[in-house]
Amino acid sequence: MKLRTLTLGLLSASALAFAAHAESITIATVNNGDMVRMQKLTEDFTKANPDIQLNWVTLEENVLRERVTTDIATKGGQYDVMTIGTYEVPIWAKQSWLLPLDKLGDDYDAKDIIPAIAGGLSVDGKLYAAPFYGESSFVMYRKDLMDKAGLKMPDAPTWDFIKQAADKMTDRANGVNGVCLRGKAGWGENMAFLTAMSNSFGARWFDENWKPQFDQPEWKNTLQFYVDLMKADGPEGASSNGFNENLALFQQGKCGMWIDATVAASFVSDPKNSTVADKVGYALAPDNGLGKRGNWLWAWSLAIPAGTLKADAAEKFVAWATSKHYAELVASKEGWANVPPGTRTSLYANPEYQKAAPFAKMTLDSINAADPTHPTVKPVPYVGVQFVAIPEFQGLGTTVGQLFSAALAGQSSVDDALKQAQDAATAAMTEGGYIK
């Protein structure tokens, strides 16, 4: 008994000594399904890296953004790994707030990251965040209603075709709207859609000298087309509808077409939740023949703040969570349909994934159609497809979103909304020192 007690004591002492030497890293992440799944699977990481302990801080999206922004700006040092979006990466990298990810390992295969996604997470050719999942936007449509209208959806439709199809598919007597689009105000809600749409109309937020461009005809054409389309063929109360509201409408069979995030495809094609699951087709976001489609680009990614004292351990975790190995791990536990989408070219070449996700090819084509470094027809001094990667954009984008939502609701004219947007943008750019 004494020998057994002594042995246990030695083991306990050994465990304590190991714990004292183990490095602990703190990971701030968003409380969505993919990240919750990642936490459940981290035993795979800790088995391979027993000297690294993981501490999780899991937050709602808006709270996460506030906490990590405050921490990194004040050099608080609370987190060693942060979950951030495509908007933050180029801004924070240019301010030297993030470490470049150049030690992800020989087998990481960074070249396998989809080029459009990698471009949005890179500055001067260096990757500053590793994508956990990515998305673009595309057209989801009812094949049965398209047939009834006597039309065939092209793989790459124009806005004129979308208008033609919406007019024919609208059947208000039976509760069918020809098209459902975001109208809810917010830089990540209606302005994500409208900024991407405006790119295809030849518009831009600012010219090469940061002068706002809402007084130009390209923005008038964009907003007028959008408001007219929604009034003729959109749902009632569209100015209050964002992603979730339009998703519900589409699943209930109340939308002929919906142009939104590619990640929605798995929801609208799920027979457990969608009444039209077997009737959905997919196409690229529309264009106007100017060389840019009206689709956006986004990724939730893992980044390492420059202030961390545990960069090596943090980079090991980032490499694991965004690796090909992790995708295979999820597939083995949850099935290929649940692998985080939109980040690696190899996933879209995988026959098993193609079988599990019939929308895979159109998702990849949509992502590849977006170029965050050249988002517009005319030259611009910024990067970002559905946003402008400057700190002022969050506030300004929400202000403009409110003005455009009011125009959709009929509370102001398109011309008035554009004039106020021009004034607000000019004030913000002057105060920020971009223009005099």
N, C-alpha and C positions, 0 to 999 in steps of 0.2 A: 504493500500500500504506500509506504514512504517513497519507494522508487517511482511508482506511478505518479505520485503527487509531485515529486521532483521533476519528472519528465514533463508533466503538464506545465509546471512553473517555467521550465526552460522554453517550452513552446510558446507560452504566453509572452515571455520576455522577448523571444525572437519576433513574435508578431508585433509587439509594441515597437521594437527597434525598426522593423520594416515600415510600420505606419509612420514613424518619425521621419524616415527617409523618403517616403512616397511623396511625390509632388502632386499638389491639389490644384486643379484649374476650375475656374467658374465660367459657366456657359450661359449666356442670356439668349433666350429664344422665344418664339411666338407660340401661342397655345393652339396651333392648328393640328389636324390629324397626322400629317406627315412628320412633324417634329415630335409629337407625342409618341408615335411609333418608333422614332429614332431613339428616344430615351429608353424604351422597353428593350431595344436590341443592343444596348451598349455593353452587355456582358461580353459580347464578341470582341469589343475593343479592349476591355479591361483584362481579359484573358491573355491577349497578345501584348498588353502593356501593363503588367501588374504594378509597376512603379508609378502609375498615374491614377489619381483619384478624380472623379468628376462630380462637381457640384452644379446643380441646375437651378436657374432662375427662369421660370416659365411665366410669360405675361401676355395679356391681351394686346393686340397689335398696336393700338394707339398709345398704350402705357409703355410698351416696349420701346417704341420710337422715342418717346419723351425721355425715358430713363437712360438709354444708351447714348442719345445725343448729348444730354447733360453731362454724363460721365466722361465721354471722350473729349468734349469741349473744355471741361474743367480739369482734365487729366486726373480724374478721380481714381482710376485704377481698380474699380470694383470687378471688372470682367476681363477674362483672358481670351474669350471667344464671343463674338457678337453676331447675331442674326440681323442682317440689314438688307435693304433693297437696292435695286439698280440705281435708284435716284441718289442715294447717299454716297455710293462708292467713289465716283469721280471727284465729287466735292471734297470728301474727307481725304482721299489720297493726295490731292493737290495741296492740301494743308498739312501734309505729312503726319496725319493722324492714324494711318494704317500702315502695317508692315507689308512689303511685297511678299507674295507666296512663292518663293523660289526654292523651297526645300520640302516639296511634297513627296519626294521619293522617286526612285528610278522606275517603279512600276505604276506610277500614278497616271501617266499618259495624258498630260494636259492638252496635247494636240487633239485629243478625242472630244474635248469640249466643243459644242456647236459654236462655230465662229461668231455668229451674231451675238450669242450670249456672252462669250469670252470678251468680245469687243466692248460691251457695256460695262464690264467689270475690270477693264484694263486702262492704264494710263501710261503713255509712252511705251507701249508694248509690254508692260509688266502687269501680271495678274495681281490684283489687290483683294479679291474675294473669290471664293470657290462656290459655284452655284449648287444649291441643294435641290431646287427644282425651278423650272422656267416655264414661261408661257408667252404666247402672242395672242392675237385675236383673229377670228374668222367668222364666216357666215354659217350659221346653222339654220336649216330650212326644212319645211315639211314637204317631202317628196310627193305625197298624195295631193296636197293643195297645189303644188306646182304643176302636176299633171292635169288637174282639174282646170287650171288656168290656161292650159294649152301651151305651156312654156317649158323650156329645158334650162336648168341652171348651168351656166358655164363653170368650168373649174376656176376661171379668173374673171368674174363679172365686173361690169362697169357700174357706176352709180346710176346711170340712166336705166340700165336693166333692172337694178334694185327697185327704182321708182316704178317702172312699168309693171314688174311682178307684184309689188306691194298694192298698187291700184287694183289689180285683177284679183288678188287673194283676199282683200278686205271684204268681210261679210259681217257688218255690224249686227245685223238681225240675228245671226247665230253666234255672236260673241267672238268672232275671229278678226284680229287686227293683222293687217298685211305685214307690218314690221314692228318690232319692239327694240327700242334703243334707250340707252341711259339718259336720264334727264335730271336726276338728283344732283344738287350742287356739291362740288368738292373737287379738289385738284386730282384726286384719285378716282373720282366717280365720273361726272359728265365731262370733265375736262380731259380725262384720259381718252375717252372716246373722241371728243371733238378735236383735240389736238392731233391725234392720229389721222382723223378724217381730213383735217385741214391740210396736212402734208400732201395728201393725194389731190387736193385742189390747188396746189402750188403756193399755199400760204405759209407763213412762218411767224413766230412770236416776235422776233427781233431781226433787223438787218445786220450787216457785218459790223456796224458801229453801235450796236445795242439800241438802236432807235425802234420803239414799238411799232408794229405793223397792222394794228387793228383798223386803221383808217384806209387800208388798201383793198382793192376790189376782190382779191382772192379770199379774204376773210368774209367779206359781204356775201360772196357766192357760197361759201361753206355754210355759214349760219342761216342764210335764207333758204338754201336747199333743205337743210336739216329741219328747220321749223315748219316749212311747207309740207315736207314728207310726213312729219309726225302729226301735224294737224289733220292731214288727209287720211293717213293710214295707221297711226299709232294708237295706243290704248288711252283711255280716259285717265286723267291725272298723271300723265307721263312725266311731268316735272318733279314728281316725288319718287320715281322709280330708279333704283340703282341695279347692281348685279343681282342681288337676291330676289328683288321684286320681279324682275324680268325672267329670271330662272323659273320662278313659280308660275308665271303666266305661260311660259313656253311648255312647261311640263303638264299644265292643265289643258293644253291644246288651244290656247288663245292667241298664239302668234304664228303667222305664216313664216316669218324669218326673224332671226335674232342675231345681231352682230356683236360678239363679246368674246370673253377670254376663252382660249382653247381648252383650259382645264374644265370648262363647263360641259364638254362633250361627254365625259364619263357620267355626268348627272342626267343629261337629257336622254341618254341612251340606256339608262338603267330602268328595266321594267318594274322594279320595286317602287320607284318613285315617279316615273314619267308615264303618262297615259299615251304618249306618242313615240315611245322608245323604238319601235320597229319602223318608224316612218321618217327618221331624221337623215338628212344628207348634209354634206359639208362642202364649202368652197372657200377660196381665198377671199380676204377682205377686198372690197371694191376699189377701183381706181378710175382715173379720168384720162388715161392715156398719156400722162405726163412723166411716167417713170417711177412713181411712188404709189404704193398701195396704202389703204387707210387702216393699217394694223399696227399695234403697239408691240413693245418688248419689255418683259419684266422677269426678274429672277429673285427669289429669296436665297440669300447666300451667306456663307460663314466667313467672317473676317477677323483679323487679329489686331487689336489696338496697339499703337506704337508704344504705349506706356507699360505694357505687360512685362513682368520679370520672368515669365515662363513661356517664352516664345517657342522653344523647341517642342515642349509638350503640347502646347496649343496647336502647333502646326501638324503634329502627329494626329491629333483628333480631327482636325479639318480634313486632312488627307483621307482618313478612314471614312468619315461621314459622307464624303462626296466622291467616293471611289467606285470603280466597276464592281469591286468586291461587295460593297454595300448594296448595290442594286441586286446582285445575285442573292445576297442574304435576305433581302425583303421578298424577293420572288420565291425563295424556298419556304419562307414562313407564311406569306400572305398572298402569293400568286403574282404573276407578272403584271396584271392590271393595276396593282397597287404600288409598283415601283415609281419613285419620284420622277415625273416627266420633264422633258424639255431641256436636258442639260448635255447629254452625250450622244454623239453621232452613232456610236455602236449600238445603243439601245434600239434605235430606229431601223437598224439593219438586222435585228434579232427576229427570226421568224416566229418565235414564241410570243414576243411582245406584239408583233404585227397581228397575230391571230387574236390575242386578248384585247387589242385596242384597234378596231377597224378605222378609227380616225387618226391613227398615228402618222401616216404619210402627209395628210393635209396639215397636221400640227407642225411637223418639221418644215414643210414648205412655207408655212406662215412665219415661223420663226426666222427662217433664212431670208425671207422677203424684207425683213426689217434691218436697218443699218443705223445704229445709234450714233455713229461718227459722222454720217452724212444723211440726216433724217429728212431733209427737205429738198425741194426741187432747186431752189436758189441757195446760195451760200449763206451759212449762219456761223456765229462765233461760239455756239454751244453744242453740247452733245445731249442725247436723250431723244427718244422717239415720241412718247406721249407726255413728256415733261421736259423742262429746261433745267439742266444740272447746275443751278446756282442756288445759294441759300435762300434767296428772296422768293423762290418760286412757290413754296408751300403756301405762304400767305397770299401772294398775288394770284396764284392759280385758283385758290378758293374764292377770292373776291370776284374774279372773272367768271368763275363757275356759277356764282349766285346771280350775276347779271344775265348770263345766258339762260339759266333756268327760268328766270323771270320772263324773258322773251318767249320761251317755249310755253309758259303758262298764260301768255297774253297780257301780262302786267306791264310790258313795255314793248316798243317796236324793236325790230332788228337793228335799225340805224341808231336808236338811242342806246341800246345795249353795247354796240360797238364803240360808240363815242365815249361812253363811260369807261369801257375797258381800256381804250386808248389813253384816257386821262389817268386812270389808276396805274397803268403800266408805266407811263411817263413819270409820274410822281415817284414810283418805287425805284425806277432806274436812276432818277436824279438823286434821290436820297442815298442810294447805294453807291453813288459815284461812278456809275457806268457811263452816264451822259451828263453834259453840263447844261 
